[in-house]
Amino acid sequence: MVTLAGMALDRVYAGSLLTVLVAGAALGSVLVSVVARRLPSWLVAPVSVLAMAGWTAWGLRLAADRADLPGSFVEVAGDAARNGIPRLLTAMIPVEPTPDTVLVPLVGAWLAGLAGAEVALRAGRVLLGYLPPALLFAGAVYVVGPNAEPAIGETVALVAVAALGLAVSGRTAGGDRVDELTPAAGAGLRVRLAAASAAGTAMVVGLAALLGPALAALVETRPVDPRRYVEPPQVETLDENPLIRISGWALNPDQQLFQVTTDRSGPTDSSPTDSGTGGTEPAGETPQATSGGVRIRLAVLSDYDGVTWRVGATYRNAGRILPVVDPPPNATVETIRQEITVGDLTGRLLPAVATPREVSGARVAYDPDTGTLIRPDGLTPGLRYAVTSGRERPDSNLLATANTPAGDEVARVLHVADGVPEQLRRLAAQLAEENGAPYARAAAIEQWLAEHYRLVADAPSGHAYPNLAFFLFGPAGGGGQRGTSEQFAASFAVLGRLVGLPTRVVVGFAAPASGPVRAADAYAWPEVLFDGLGWVPFDPLPRPDDQPRPVEEDFRPQPEEPPPSEQPEPTLEPTSTPPPQALPGGPADSGGPSTPVLVAGTGGGLLLVLAVALTTLAGMRRAQTRNRLHRGDPRHRIAGAWRELTDALRLAGHPVAADLSATEVAAAARRALAAASTPTAGPDPTGQRTTEQDTAVEELAQLVNQVGFAPGSVTDGQARAAAEAATAYTGALRAARPAWRRLLWAVHPGPLRWPR
């Protein structure tokens, strides 16, 4: 039974070493109790504990040797004793059987075997002796949680072994002693045994009837994962944003950070470096890598709050074999093995080629979402480790037509923090205006940055919104339009998110195949996520000999004139027809219609045409509104109500940008209505109606978000509420306009032709 508990726990371990060690502990603990059953009970426990210490020491040595852990046995065993429980619960699955992950199961198995054997053999209570191994089995199942398939086979085997043990021990204890009793005593004993059996059977049946449904209901539920209660290792403050270290490294280019030796296998291509889309490594403070060089990652920064980029990863202790991450379907994988010796590099983050699969020589923690590593104990000079990685190369032929994912899964890398400078929004809109495909938008941003800005090594660090605005639009003679790869990568990532691209920033090194990696090799680059291709790196850095073009020549400034929606629609007025001139020598009156008749006829015809045109426009607008608000399923009607609101804002002279979220559009709508309905003038001097409209707009924005992320959950009632909110807001905004603007509102042709 103790061995079966080890097998249940071994489902989340790599290999079968844990089962072997637990089976040895089970056999050893029971065997000591059997051999020493004639000794005094107070002497058995010390003897068994001494035997446990010997078996545990041998097991820890074996696990340390197989894991190639550095350090002496005393250091390894001491570390395992101090950190055995937390590392068992924070280890990455599959858990490698190292001293700190096998110590607790091994000691628990020995103690369970000792307690069970002593109770069953010395006290003769076999059923009570089952309690320690049963508790050990339950603990193993709890520790595994939802991280493995159900332990059906082990559980059935546990019950079968327990039943067999009861049967054997019962036959041995009872024997044929009943036949030796007198007939009267034997009959009484049989009656008592039968009564006890009946009572026990009734109790078991009753418990099964009471607990059976509840236990059966638990079969379909997801087990609790105890790992959520344990805090995994966290990165240091220095490593939360290694992007700020680019400038410091650029000012000390000869500082040797680490040594690398690379061995390749698997499919390769003809490009000498791992450069993403461009085929060459960035220039400037990042020199060209030698032939056969690779790009080594240090950190992946996915979270941006408008001030700083952060790692935002969750690292869990891992063994040599890391969890398998399936590559994108349209990517080839090249296996790369590197031996790295740390020099002056500090912090916890471990440099490695993406995506690491096996690490030896150092105890690491791993984040599978970003594919990055840390050493919880920190980097030290002389640390040497080996990393085997599967570098993914997307099929570049599919980039032009590839889409980008959307939804909650990528909301983190699409998030744009509040406070974006208006110039950044206008630049993003300009770059996306002529580029509809995701890759075309990314390439346009990459080309813009490479053509208009200068890469320098002495630019100050900083990538908050004000820093990026100064880098992109500051005067070239005053320090603007120049920066390190920090500003280039951060600007690309922010502009990419503004045009709807999921982006992140990566910090790493352009390393040679073998040799030292210096501070000058450090740089940052952006990546974009594409469906079926994964994360694709881009290179926005300029070439060494390129002269940047002035930003002012290509960046369109904000137009001074108001948008077309704010200009009144011109009213068609009939023009008078010049009087006819008499031909030379002809009569003054040719007998045709008189001039007043011609003027009146022409003017009346124009007025009739204008009236027909305005009536037609008004009818088309009403039909458009009716179709939007009252036809189609609920999600289409809610989307139609939202289009009514945005058209109303545009008609009122407050158009909203296409990249704004529903919440931001709702805020703009509230401001527009507040500006139109002042306390001293307007249709609602009390402001109560404006407050009601603000609430309606907020509810409509929430429904739009619900349609975007959970379209199947909206109802007819919600669609009707959206229509009422849009109608009420449009009416309030229209009522606040001047009289002549209200007349033109219903016949404005803009909503009929504006793109969606």
C-alpha positions in Angstrom: 0.0 0.0 0.0 2.9 2.4 0.7 4.4 1.6 -2.7 1.1 2.3 -4.4 1.1 5.7 -2.8 4.5 6.4 -4.3 3.2 5.3 -7.7 0.3 7.7 -7.4 2.7 10.6 -6.6 5.1 9.5 -9.4 2.5 10.5 -12.0 3.8 14.1 -11.9 7.5 13.1 -11.7 9.9 12.5 -14.6 11.1 8.9 -14.8 10.5 6.2 -12.2 13.1 7.0 -9.6 10.6 8.2 -7.1 8.7 4.9 -7.2 11.9 2.9 -6.7 12.9 5.0 -3.7 9.4 4.8 -2.1 9.2 1.1 -2.7 12.5 0.6 -1.0 11.4 2.7 1.9 8.2 0.7 2.2 10.0 -2.7 2.1 12.7 -1.5 4.5 10.3 -0.1 7.1 8.1 -3.2 7.2 11.0 -5.6 7.1 12.6 -3.9 10.1 9.3 -4.2 12.1 9.0 -7.9 11.1 12.6 -8.7 12.0 12.4 -6.8 15.3 8.9 -7.9 16.3 10.3 -9.8 19.3 12.2 -6.8 20.6 10.7 -4.3 23.1 8.4 -1.8 21.3 10.5 1.1 22.6 13.5 -0.2 20.8 12.0 -0.8 17.3 11.4 2.9 16.5 15.1 4.0 17.0 16.4 1.0 15.0 13.9 1.8 12.2 14.8 5.5 12.2 18.5 4.6 11.9 17.7 2.4 8.9 15.6 5.2 7.4 18.5 7.6 7.7 20.7 5.2 5.8 18.2 4.6 3.0 17.4 8.3 2.8 21.1 9.3 2.5 21.6 6.7 -0.3 18.4 7.9 -2.1 19.5 11.6 -1.9 22.9 10.7 -3.2 21.4 8.8 -6.1 19.0 11.6 -7.0 21.8 14.3 -6.8 24.1 12.2 -9.1 21.3 11.7 -11.7 20.4 15.4 -11.6 24.1 16.5 -11.9 23.7 18.9 -9.0 26.9 20.8 -8.0 28.1 20.9 -4.4 28.9 18.5 -1.7 26.5 15.9 -0.3 26.2 17.8 3.0 25.2 21.0 1.1 22.7 19.2 -1.1 21.1 17.3 1.8 20.9 20.4 4.0 19.3 22.4 1.2 16.8 19.6 0.7 16.0 19.5 4.4 15.4 23.2 4.5 13.4 23.6 1.3 11.8 20.1 0.7 8.2 21.0 1.2 8.0 24.4 -0.6 10.0 23.1 -3.6 7.8 20.1 -3.9 4.8 22.3 -4.2 6.4 25.0 -6.5 8.3 22.6 -8.8 7.5 22.7 -12.5 5.7 19.6 -13.8 7.1 17.1 -14.7 9.0 17.3 -11.4 12.6 16.0 -11.6 13.5 13.6 -8.8 16.1 15.8 -7.1 17.0 15.6 -3.4 14.7 18.4 -2.4 11.7 16.8 -4.3 12.2 13.2 -3.1 13.1 13.8 0.5 9.5 14.4 1.8 7.9 11.5 0.0 10.8 9.1 1.0 10.6 10.0 4.7 6.8 9.9 4.6 6.8 6.5 3.1 9.2 5.1 5.7 7.2 6.5 8.6 3.9 5.3 7.2 5.3 1.8 6.7 6.8 1.8 10.3 3.5 2.9 11.9 1.3 0.6 9.9 3.5 -2.5 10.5 3.8 -1.8 14.2 0.0 -1.5 14.7 -0.8 -4.5 12.5 1.9 -6.8 13.8 2.5 -5.9 17.4 -1.1 -4.9 18.3 -2.8 -7.2 15.9 -5.1 -4.4 14.5 -4.7 -4.9 10.8 -7.6 -2.6 9.8 -6.2 0.2 12.0 -2.7 -0.4 10.6 -4.1 0.5 7.2 -4.6 4.1 8.3 -1.0 5.4 7.8 -0.6 4.1 4.3 -4.1 5.2 3.4 -3.4 8.7 4.6 -0.1 8.7 2.6 -2.0 7.7 -0.5 -4.6 10.4 0.0 -1.8 13.0 0.5 -0.1 11.8 -2.7 -3.4 12.2 -4.7 -3.9 15.7 -3.1 -0.4 16.8 -4.0 -0.9 15.7 -7.6 -4.2 17.5 -7.9 -5.4 18.2 -11.4 -1.9 17.9 -12.9 -2.3 14.2 -14.0 -4.9 11.7 -15.1 -7.0 10.1 -12.3 -5.2 7.4 -10.3 -7.8 4.8 -11.0 -5.5 1.9 -11.4 -3.5 2.7 -8.2 -6.8 3.2 -6.2 -8.3 -0.1 -7.3 -5.0 -1.9 -6.5 -5.0 -0.3 -3.1 -8.5 -1.5 -2.3 -7.7 -5.0 -3.6 -4.5 -5.3 -1.6 -6.3 -4.0 1.6 -9.1 -6.6 1.1 -6.6 -9.4 0.5 -4.7 -8.4 3.7 -7.9 -8.5 5.8 -8.9 -11.9 4.3 -5.5 -13.4 5.0 -5.1 -12.0 8.5 -8.7 -13.0 9.4 -8.1 -16.6 8.3 -4.8 -16.8 10.1 -6.2 -15.3 13.3 -9.4 -17.4 13.4 -8.0 -20.8 12.1 -10.0 -23.8 13.3 -10.2 -22.8 17.0 -14.0 -22.7 16.9 -14.0 -26.5 16.4 -12.0 -26.9 19.7 -14.7 -25.3 21.8 -17.7 -27.0 23.4 -20.8 -27.2 21.3 -22.6 -24.5 23.4 -19.6 -22.2 23.4 -19.0 -22.7 19.6 -22.7 -21.9 18.9 -22.5 -18.8 21.0 -19.4 -17.6 19.3 -20.9 -18.2 15.9 -24.0 -16.2 16.8 -21.8 -13.3 18.0 -19.7 -13.4 14.9 -22.8 -13.5 12.7 -24.3 -10.6 14.6 -21.1 -8.6 14.3 -20.8 -9.3 10.6 -24.4 -8.3 10.0 -23.9 -5.0 12.0 -20.7 -4.3 10.1 -22.4 -5.0 6.7 -25.3 -2.7 7.6 -22.9 0.0 8.6 -21.0 -0.2 5.4 -24.2 -0.2 3.3 -25.5 2.8 5.2 -22.3 4.8 4.8 -22.3 3.9 1.1 -25.9 5.1 0.7 -25.1 8.4 2.6 -21.7 9.2 1.1 -22.0 7.5 -2.3 -23.9 10.3 -4.1 -21.6 13.0 -2.7 -18.5 11.1 -3.6 -19.9 10.3 -7.1 -20.5 14.0 -7.6 -16.9 14.8 -6.9 -15.7 12.6 -9.8 -16.6 15.2 -12.4 -15.2 18.2 -10.4 -11.7 19.5 -10.9 -9.4 18.7 -8.0 -7.9 21.5 -5.9 -4.3 22.3 -6.9 -2.3 22.9 -3.6 0.3 24.8 -5.7 -2.0 27.8 -5.7 -1.5 28.2 -2.0 2.3 28.4 -2.3 4.1 31.5 -3.6 6.5 30.7 -6.4 10.0 32.4 -6.6 9.8 36.1 -7.5 12.3 38.0 -9.6 14.3 40.8 -8.0 13.5 44.5 -8.6 16.6 44.7 -10.9 15.1 42.0 -13.1 11.6 43.3 -13.2 12.7 45.7 -16.0 16.0 44.8 -17.5 15.2 47.1 -20.3 16.6 50.0 -18.3 20.0 48.3 -18.2 20.5 48.7 -22.0 21.8 52.3 -21.6 24.3 51.2 -18.9 25.6 48.3 -20.9 25.9 50.6 -24.0 28.2 52.9 -22.0 30.5 50.0 -21.0 30.7 48.0 -24.2 33.7 45.9 -23.3 32.3 44.5 -20.1 32.2 40.7 -20.4 28.8 39.4 -19.3 29.3 35.7 -20.0 30.9 33.1 -22.2 29.0 30.9 -24.7 29.7 27.8 -26.7 27.0 26.7 -29.2 26.3 23.4 -30.8 23.5 23.2 -33.4 21.5 20.3 -34.8 18.2 20.1 -36.8 17.0 22.3 -39.7 18.9 25.5 -40.3 18.7 28.2 -42.9 21.3 30.2 -44.8 21.1 33.4 -42.7 24.2 33.9 -40.5 22.2 35.2 -37.5 19.0 34.8 -35.8 17.5 38.1 -36.6 13.8 37.7 -37.1 12.3 39.4 -40.2 15.3 41.3 -41.4 17.9 38.6 -41.7 20.7 40.7 -40.1 21.4 41.7 -36.6 20.7 45.3 -35.6 23.4 47.8 -35.9 24.5 50.7 -33.6 25.3 49.6 -30.1 24.7 46.0 -31.1 27.4 44.8 -33.4 27.0 42.3 -36.1 27.2 38.7 -34.8 29.7 36.5 -36.3 28.7 33.7 -38.7 26.7 31.1 -36.9 25.8 33.5 -34.1 22.4 33.3 -32.3 20.1 35.6 -30.5 20.0 34.8 -26.8 17.1 36.0 -24.7 17.3 37.3 -21.2 13.8 38.6 -20.4 10.4 38.9 -22.0 8.5 42.0 -21.1 4.7 41.7 -21.6 3.2 44.3 -19.2 3.3 48.0 -19.8 1.6 50.6 -17.6 2.6 53.8 -19.5 5.7 54.1 -17.3 7.7 50.9 -17.5 7.8 47.5 -19.1 7.8 44.6 -16.6 8.6 40.9 -16.8 5.3 39.9 -15.3 6.2 36.1 -15.3 5.4 33.4 -12.8 8.4 31.2 -12.2 8.2 27.7 -10.7 11.1 25.5 -9.7 12.0 23.1 -12.5 14.4 20.2 -13.0 16.6 19.5 -15.9 13.7 18.5 -18.2 11.4 21.4 -18.7 7.7 21.1 -19.7 7.1 20.6 -23.4 5.8 23.6 -25.2 4.3 22.7 -28.6 5.7 24.9 -31.4 3.4 26.8 -33.8 2.1 24.6 -36.6 3.8 26.7 -39.3 7.3 26.9 -37.8 10.4 24.8 -38.0 12.4 23.9 -35.0 16.2 23.9 -34.7 17.8 22.2 -31.7 20.6 24.3 -30.1 22.7 23.3 -27.2 24.8 25.9 -25.4 27.3 25.9 -22.5 27.3 29.3 -20.7 29.7 30.5 -18.1 28.5 33.6 -16.2 30.9 36.6 -15.9 29.7 40.1 -14.8 26.1 39.5 -15.5 24.0 40.0 -12.3 20.5 39.4 -11.2 18.5 36.2 -11.4 17.5 36.0 -15.1 19.4 33.3 -17.0 20.3 33.9 -20.7 19.2 31.1 -23.0 18.0 30.6 -26.6 14.3 30.3 -26.9 12.6 27.9 -26.2 14.6 26.0 -23.4 13.9 22.3 -23.1 16.6 21.0 -20.8 19.0 22.7 -18.3 21.8 21.1 -16.4 24.4 22.5 -14.0 22.1 25.0 -12.2 18.9 24.9 -10.2 16.4 26.9 -12.2 12.8 28.1 -12.2 10.9 28.4 -15.4 8.0 30.4 -16.9 6.4 28.4 -19.8 4.4 31.4 -21.0 7.5 33.4 -21.9 10.0 30.6 -22.1 12.5 32.4 -19.7 14.6 31.1 -16.9 15.7 32.4 -13.5 18.1 31.1 -10.9 16.4 31.6 -7.6 19.8 31.8 -5.8 21.0 34.5 -8.1 23.8 34.6 -10.7 27.4 34.3 -9.5 30.7 34.7 -11.5 31.9 31.4 -12.7 28.4 29.7 -12.7 28.4 27.2 -15.6 25.3 25.6 -17.0 24.2 23.9 -20.2 20.9 24.7 -22.0 19.3 22.7 -24.8 16.7 24.8 -26.7 14.3 24.4 -29.6 14.5 27.6 -31.6 11.4 28.2 -33.6 11.5 29.7 -37.1 8.2 30.8 -38.6 7.5 30.4 -42.2 8.1 33.9 -43.6 6.0 33.1 -46.7 2.9 33.1 -44.6 3.5 36.4 -42.8 1.8 38.6 -45.4 -1.5 36.9 -45.0 -1.3 35.9 -41.3 -3.9 37.2 -38.8 -3.3 38.2 -35.2 -5.3 36.6 -32.4 -7.8 38.5 -30.2 -9.8 37.9 -27.1 -9.1 37.5 -23.4 -6.1 35.2 -24.0 -4.1 38.0 -25.6 -5.7 41.0 -23.8 -2.5 41.3 -21.7 -0.3 42.0 -24.8 -3.0 44.2 -26.4 -3.5 46.5 -23.4 -2.8 50.2 -23.9 -2.4 52.1 -20.7 -4.2 55.4 -20.2 -2.5 58.6 -21.0 -1.2 57.9 -24.5 0.0 61.2 -26.0 -2.1 62.5 -28.9 0.9 62.6 -31.2 1.4 58.8 -30.7 -2.2 58.1 -31.6 -2.0 60.2 -34.7 1.2 58.6 -35.8 -0.3 55.1 -35.2 -3.4 56.0 -37.2 -1.2 57.4 -40.1 0.9 54.3 -40.3 -2.2 52.0 -40.2 -4.2 54.1 -42.7 -2.7 52.5 -45.8 -1.9 49.1 -44.3 -4.9 46.8 -43.5 -3.1 43.5 -43.0 -1.5 42.9 -39.6 2.0 42.2 -41.1 1.7 45.3 -43.3 1.0 47.4 -40.2 3.9 45.9 -38.3 6.3 46.4 -41.3 5.1 50.0 -41.7 6.0 50.7 -38.0 9.3 48.9 -38.4 10.2 50.9 -41.6 9.1 54.3 -40.0 11.4 53.8 -37.0 14.3 52.6 -39.1 14.1 55.5 -41.5 13.5 58.5 -39.3 15.5 58.0 -36.1 19.2 57.7 -35.1 20.6 54.9 -33.0 23.1 56.1 -30.4 24.8 54.6 -27.4 24.7 57.7 -25.1 21.0 58.3 -25.1 19.5 58.4 -21.6 17.3 55.5 -20.4 13.6 55.8 -20.3 10.5 54.4 -22.0 7.5 56.1 -20.3 5.0 57.9 -22.5 6.8 61.3 -22.2 10.2 59.6 -23.0 8.7 58.0 -26.1 7.0 61.2 -27.2 10.3 63.1 -26.9 12.1 60.3 -28.8 9.6 60.3 -31.6 8.7 64.0 -31.9 11.3 66.0 -30.0 13.6 68.4 -31.9 16.5 66.6 -33.5 18.8 69.4 -32.4 17.7 69.2 -28.8 18.2 65.5 -28.2 15.0 64.1 -29.7 14.7 61.5 -32.5 17.7 59.6 -31.1 17.9 56.7 -28.7 19.1 53.2 -27.9 17.4 50.0 -28.8 15.3 50.6 -25.6 13.4 53.4 -27.2 13.1 51.7 -30.6 11.7 48.5 -29.2 9.4 50.3 -26.7 8.1 52.7 -29.4 7.4 49.8 -31.8 5.5 47.8 -29.1 3.3 50.8 -28.1 2.5 51.8 -31.7 1.8 48.2 -32.5 -0.8 47.9 -29.7 -2.4 51.2 -30.8 -3.0 49.7 -34.2 -4.3 46.4 -32.8 -1.2 44.2 -32.8 -0.3 42.0 -29.8 3.2 43.0 -29.0 5.9 42.6 -26.3 9.5 43.6 -25.8 12.4 41.2 -25.4 15.8 42.0 -23.9 18.7 39.8 -25.0 22.1 39.5 -26.8 23.4 39.1 -30.3 25.9 36.4 -29.3 28.6 34.7 -31.4 28.6 31.0 -31.8 31.4 30.7 -29.4 33.3 33.3 -27.3 32.6 36.1 -25.0 29.3 38.0 -24.9 30.0 41.6 -24.0 27.8 44.5 -22.9 27.9 45.9 -26.4 26.0 42.8 -27.6 23.0 43.6 -25.5 19.9 45.1 -27.1 16.1 45.0 -27.1 13.7 44.0 -29.9 9.9 43.9 -30.3 7.9 40.8 -31.2 4.4 40.4 -32.7 2.1 37.4 -32.2 0.6 35.9 -35.4 -1.9 33.0 -35.7 -0.1 29.8 -36.6 3.3 31.4 -36.5 3.8 32.4 -32.9 5.9 35.3 -31.8 7.8 36.9 -34.7 10.6 39.3 -34.0 11.0 42.6 -35.8 14.0 44.9 -36.3 13.2 48.6 -36.1 16.8 49.7 -35.8 18.4 51.7 -38.6 21.3 50.5 -40.6 24.7 51.9 -39.7 25.2 54.1 -42.8 21.6 55.3 -43.2 20.9 59.0 -42.7 17.6 59.5 -41.0 14.9 61.4 -42.8 13.3 64.4 -40.9 10.2 63.3 -39.1 8.5 66.6 -39.9 8.5 65.9 -43.6 6.5 62.7 -43.3 4.4 63.1 -40.1 1.1 64.8 -41.0 0.3 67.4 -38.3 -3.2 67.7 -36.9 -5.4 69.7 -39.3 -6.4 73.1 -38.1 -9.9 73.0 -39.8 -12.6 71.1 -37.9 -13.6 67.7 -39.2 -16.1 67.5 -42.0 -18.8 66.4 -39.5 -18.5 69.8 -37.7 -19.0 71.9 -40.9 -22.7 72.7 -41.8 -24.0 70.9 -44.8 -24.2 73.6 -47.5 -27.8 74.6 -48.4 -28.5 74.5 -52.1 -29.9 77.8 -53.3 -31.5 78.4 -56.7 -29.5 80.7 -58.9 -31.1 83.2 -61.2 -30.8 82.7 -64.9 -29.4 85.7 -66.8 -31.8 87.3 -69.2 -31.6 86.2 -72.8 -29.9 88.6 -75.2 -31.6 89.5 -78.4 -29.8 88.3 -81.5 -28.5 91.0 -83.9 -31.2 92.1 -86.2 -33.8 89.9 -84.6 -36.9 90.8 -82.8 -36.8 91.7 -79.1 -39.7 89.3 -78.3 -39.5 85.8 -80.0 -42.8 84.8 -78.6 -41.3 82.2 -75.9 -41.9 82.2 -72.1 -41.1 85.4 -70.4 -38.1 85.8 -68.1 -40.1 85.7 -64.8 -41.8 82.5 -65.9 -38.4 81.0 -66.7 -36.9 82.0 -63.3 -40.0 80.8 -61.4 -40.0 77.5 -63.3 -36.3 76.9 -62.8 -36.4 77.8 -59.1 -39.4 75.7 -58.5 -37.8 72.7 -60.2 -34.7 73.1 -58.1 -36.7 73.4 -54.9 -38.7 70.3 -55.9 -35.5 68.3 -56.5 -34.1 69.5 -53.2 -37.2 68.5 -51.3 -37.3 65.1 -52.9 -33.6 64.6 -52.1 -34.0 65.7 -48.5 -37.1 63.5 -48.1 -35.3 60.5 -49.5 -32.3 61.1 -47.2 -34.5 61.4 -44.2 -36.3 58.2 -45.2 -33.1 56.3 -45.7 -31.7 57.5 -42.4 -34.9 56.4 -40.5 -34.7 53.0 -42.3 -31.1 52.7 -41.3 -31.9 53.4 -37.7 -34.8 51.0 -37.7 -32.7 48.2 -39.2 -30.0 48.8 -36.7 -32.1 48.9 -33.6 -34.9 46.5 -34.3 -33.7 43.8 -36.8 -31.4 40.9 -36.4 -30.3 38.9 -33.3 -29.5 40.7 -30.0 -25.8 41.1 -30.6 -26.4 42.7 -34.0 -29.0 45.1 -32.5 -26.6 46.1 -29.7 -23.8 46.7 -32.3 -26.3 48.8 -34.3 -27.1 50.8 -31.2 -23.4 51.5 -30.7 -23.1 52.6 -34.3 -26.0 55.0 -33.7 -24.1 56.5 -30.7 -20.8 56.9 -32.6 -22.6 58.4 -35.6 -24.3 60.9 -33.3 -20.9 61.9 -31.8 -19.6 62.5 -35.3 -22.6 64.5 -36.4 -22.2 66.6 -33.3 -18.6 67.4 -34.1 -17.0 65.0 -31.7 -15.7 62.0 -33.7 -13.9 59.2 -31.8 -10.8 57.4 -33.0 -11.1 53.8 -34.2 -8.6 52.5 -31.7 -10.5 53.6 -28.6 -12.1 51.0 -26.4 -15.8 51.0 -25.6 -15.1 52.5 -22.2 -13.1 55.3 -23.6 -15.7 56.0 -26.2 -18.3 56.2 -23.4 -16.2 58.7 -21.6 -15.9 60.8 -24.7 -19.7 60.6 -25.2 -20.3 61.8 -21.6 -17.9 64.8 -22.1 -19.6 65.7 -25.4 -23.1 65.7 -23.8 -21.8 67.7 -20.8 -20.3 70.3 -23.1 -23.5 70.6 -25.1 -25.8 70.7 -22.0 -24.5 73.5 -19.7 -26.2 74.6 -16.5 -27.0 78.0 -17.9 -28.3 77.0 -21.3 -29.7 74.0 -23.0 -32.7 71.8 -22.7 -31.9 70.5 -19.2 -30.8 73.2 -16.8 -30.9 70.9 -13.8 -28.4 68.4 -15.3 -30.6 65.5 -14.1 -31.2 64.3 -17.7 -27.5 64.5 -18.5 -26.8 62.2 -15.5 -29.4 59.7 -16.8 -27.9 59.8 -20.2 -24.4 59.2 -18.8 -25.7 56.1 -17.0 -27.3 54.8 -20.2 -24.1 55.3 -22.2 -22.1 53.4 -19.5 -24.6 50.5 -19.7 -24.4 50.5 -23.5 -20.6 50.3 -23.4 -20.9 47.3 -21.0 -23.2 45.6 -23.5 -20.8 46.3 -26.4 -18.0 44.7 -24.4 -20.3 41.7 -23.6 -21.0 41.3 -27.3 -17.3 41.4 -28.1 -16.2 38.8 -25.5 -19.3 36.7 -24.9 -21.6 37.2 -27.8 -23.8 34.3 -27.0 -24.8 35.6 -23.6 -26.8 38.7 -24.6 -30.6 38.7 -24.5 -33.5 40.4 -26.3 -34.1 42.5 -23.2 -30.5 43.8 -23.3 -30.9 44.6 -27.0 -34.0 46.6 -26.3 -32.3 48.4 -23.5 -29.4 49.2 -25.8 -31.8 50.6 -28.4 -33.5 52.8 -25.8 -30.2 54.1 -24.5 -28.9 54.9 -28.0 -32.1 56.6 -28.9 -32.2 58.7 -25.7 -28.6 59.7 -26.0 -29.0 60.6 -29.7 -32.1 62.7 -28.9 -30.4 64.5 -26.0 -27.3 65.3 -28.1 -29.4 66.5 -31.0 -31.6 68.7 -28.8 -28.6 70.5 -27.5 -27.6 71.6 -31.1 -28.7 74.9 -32.7 -32.0 74.9 -34.5 -30.5 74.8 -38.0 -28.1 72.0 -37.0 -31.1 70.0 -35.7 -32.8 70.4 -39.1 -29.8 69.1 -40.9 -29.2 66.2 -38.4 -32.0 64.0 -39.8 -30.9 64.5 -43.5 -27.1 64.4 -43.1 -25.9 61.8 -45.6 -22.8 60.9 -43.6 -24.1 57.9 -41.6 -25.1 56.3 -44.9 -21.6 56.3 -46.3 -19.3 56.3 -43.3 -17.3 53.0 -43.2 -17.9 50.6 -40.3 
